[in-house]
């Protein structure tokens, strides 16, 4: 028997971790450059961060539902749950991730955030090696 409820929690936690990486990554790049943290300009970190927000922005412009959201909903259906029922931690993780607003609001916010990430490449360019 597949533990669908457990997998729902794993996918939800992964989704929150990805959102935290995208949002926290921008904060880290700005703060890190202000406080002299060299790791925030590592090329691998900056490329991963740029790639993550680029996927989010592209999905929003193309009207594509996030694959993690689709997977979570599929797993919930398989586990016999309705949409967004679950345990305490799941309840609060879902509140962090899901908002009720028109699609254009999300597209605008994601696009502006993506422009902010691109701006950090201009103001704080990544580096290939140590400082």
N, C-alpha and C positions, 0 to 999 in steps of 0.2 A: 504494500500500500504506500503510495506516495504521500509524504507529509506536506500537503499543499499549504496548510496554515503556516507551517514553519517557513516554507519558501516565500510566502507572501511577506513575512517579516524580513527575510533576507533581502528581497528585492526592494522593499520600502527603505531599509537601512542603506542599501547601496545607492538608491536614488537621493536620499538625504545627504550622503557622503559626497556625491557628485555635485549637488547644489552647494554644499559647504566648500568644496574645492574651487568652484567657479567664483563664488562670492568672496570667500576667504582669500583666494589667490590674488584677486585684485587688491584687496586690503593689504595683503602681505607684500606685494610688489611696491606699493606706494610707501607703506610704513618702513619696509626694509631698506628702501633707497634713502629715506629720511634719516634712518638710524644706523646705516652702514652695514646691513646684513648682506654679505656677498651672495649667498645661496639664492636669493630671490631673482637674481639676474642670470642664473644658469640657463643655458639655451634649452636643455631638455625640459626644465620646469616651465619656462615661458612658452615653448611650443605646445606642451600638453595643455596648458591653460588656454592659449589661443585656440587650439583645436576644439576644446570642450565648448567654449562659448560660440565658436563658429558653427558647430553642429546645432546648438540650441537656436541660434538666430536663423539658420537655414531652415530648420524644421518649422519655425514659427512663420516665416515668410511663405513657405510652401504649403502651409496648412497641414503639416504632418503631425500626428500625435506622437509624443515621446514613446519610444519602444519600451522603456521601463514602465511607463504608465499602462501601456497595453498589456505587457506581461503580467503586471500586478493584477489588473482586472481579470485577465484570463485565469490566473491562479486562484483568485477569489471565487470566481464562478465554479471552478473545479472543486474547491473546498466546501462549497455549499453556502458560502457567505453572500450577503448582499453587498452592494457597493459600499465600501468603507465602514465595515463593522469590524471589531477586533478588540484586542487587549488595550491596556492603558498606554503602553509605549507606542503602539501603532496609532492609537487615537491622536496622540500629540504630534507624532511625526507627520501624520496626514495633515494636521492643522498647519504645520510649517510649510508643506508643499502645495496644497491645493486651495485655490481661491476662486470665487465666483465673480468673474468679470468678463466683459466682451473680449473676443479674440484680439481686436486691434490694440487693446490695452497691453496685453502680453507682448505682442509684436513690437510695439513702441518701446516698452521697458527693456526687452531683450536686445533690441537694436541699439538703444542708447547705452546699455551696459557694454555691448560689444564694441561700440565706438570708444568707450572709456578704456577698454582693454587695449585697443589699437593705439590710443593716445599714450598709454604707458610705454609702448614700444618706441614711440617718438621721444618722449621725455626721459625714459629710463631704458635704453636699449639693452638687450640681452648680451651676455658675453660668452664666448666659447670656452675660455679657460679661467684660471684663477686671476684675481686682480693684481 
